[in-house]
Amino acid sequence: MTRFAHAYRPQLTFVGRFYGNVNLYHSPPKYSGTGRPRVKGERKPKPEELVQTKRGPQTKF
């Protein structure tokens, strides 16, 4: 499968399940050296919110 994907990568499109209400985060900031290091960074907008802003309120998931 990997060889096939590599050979046809210009024409290949990956389609998979992606939920609109997932919580996405940026990478955590660099560790400052005090306390417990952060696991998550700042929150990114949900895909559902991005679709609403791009297409308007008529789009539903």
N, C-alpha and C positions, 0 to 999 in steps of 0.2 A: 504494500500500500504506500509506503514511504517513497519508494522509487517511482511509482506511478505519479504521485503528487508532485515530486520534484521535476519529473519530465514534462508534465503538463501544467506547471504552475502559472504561466501567463493566461491560460484559458480556464483555470480552476477557480471555483467559488465554493467556499465552505458555508454550508447552511446547517445550523444547529438550533436547539431550543434555547431561548433566552427569555427570561421572565422580565416583565416590565416594572415590577415592583421590588427589584433587588436593591440592596444598599451597596453602593460603590464608594470607594475611598481612594484618595491619593496615597502615595507612599508616605510612611511616617517620616518626621523630620529627623535629622541627625541627633544621635544621643548626646545630651549635654554633659553627662557624667554624674548627674545627681538623680537619685530616685530610680524608679523602674522605667525602662525604656518604653516608649509608646509602640503599640502594635499597629495602629491605624493612623492615617493622616487625616486631613480635612475631608469632609463629606463631599462627594460629587453629586450632581443632580441625578435623579432616577431616570432611566430611559423613557419611562412613561411621561415624565415632566418635560423632557426634551421634545418628544413628539408633539405634545400639546403646544409648546411654544413655536415649533416649526410649522405645523399644519393648522393650528387653531383648535378651538374647543370641540369641534365636531368629531375628531378622531377618538376612538375608544379602543381599549385593549380587551 
